């Protein structure tokens, strides 16, 4: 136990504030660990898959935990070392959270093939445990030949669908024009055994109505690269139109003020200087309006 605690303490700085997976195993009574992450689609890379398989051969009781489960609440992201030590020892002795179970779940598409895809509830249940943990994770659900399927993806930092995912979404749209895109974060407050059924009912309802905001077509219209570029262009044009109106209003006001000064100047020579200044201001405003950016 003391050796495991020292080992976890030695990697705690690396894990600080991070949500990574950690494999723990024993060789010749000594503890070892391997820190890794899943891909954006929540699957193992081929390298990590092979590495974990080799660990499993050396120690079939090796366990995998998520560092995010041991981050100190309301703190600086430090790892609760004692809690991780206790959890690893318990799981190791109980034969739980082992590598074989992990590989079955996170090897690309492996478990997805085992899901009863005729049941939307079962498909959602398989997706849900991973979907809700990521704030910006999305999932598209579609139906073909009475079977349901899903694909998880993430928007980029500027809220755009990555190119490879957009290609896949358009292929899915061809298969099912009523396919539905949901955001796991929208259901983050749900808990319990009824979550999958609740979300499945939402998806069925949305799936029947092509014109709802969750439809794959509406999603592509809002978040594809072309759609985002078009939206930004429209916003720029609207802003330019707004600025042009403001400049025109300024010119109109200055013309009125200049007319007043000219009328007064017919009776008072002392206002000639003010008239000249206003005339210059008018010319500057016109120049800004018609030839320069505001």
Number of C-alpha atoms within 10 A of each C-alpha: 10 8 12 22 16 14 17 22 17 11 15 17 13 12 22 18 18 16 16 15 16 17 21 23 24 17 10 5 8 10 16 14 18 15 17 15 15 14 11 11 15 16 18 21 16 10 9 17 17 12 12 20 16 12 21 18 11 13 16 17 22 26 28 25 20 17 20 16 14 21 22 15 11 7 9 10 17 18 26 18 20 14 13 20 19 14 14 22 15 13 17 20 11 11 13 16 17 22 24 17 12 16 17 14 17 19 18 18 12 13 13 18 10 10 17 15 18 15 15 26 21 17 22 25 20 18 19 17 11 14 25 19 12 13 13 17 19 18 19 21 25 24 20 12 7 10 13 20 22 20 17 20 20 19 15 12 9 9 14 19 22 16 12 9 16 17 13 11 23 15 12 22 19 10 14 16 17 23 28 30 26 23 19 22 15 11 15 13 8 13 9 6 9 12 16 22 15 14 20 20 13 13 22 14 13 20 23 13 13 17 13 15 14 20 24 27 20 15 17 20 15 17 20 21 18 13 15 18 13 14 15 12 12 12 12 12 12 12 12 14 12 11 15 17 13 14 18 16 13 15 21 15 12 19 17 11 16 20 14 12 19 19 13 15 16 10 9 11 9 10 15 15 11 14 20 14 11 19 19 12 16 20 14 12 20 18 14 16 20 12 9 9 10 13
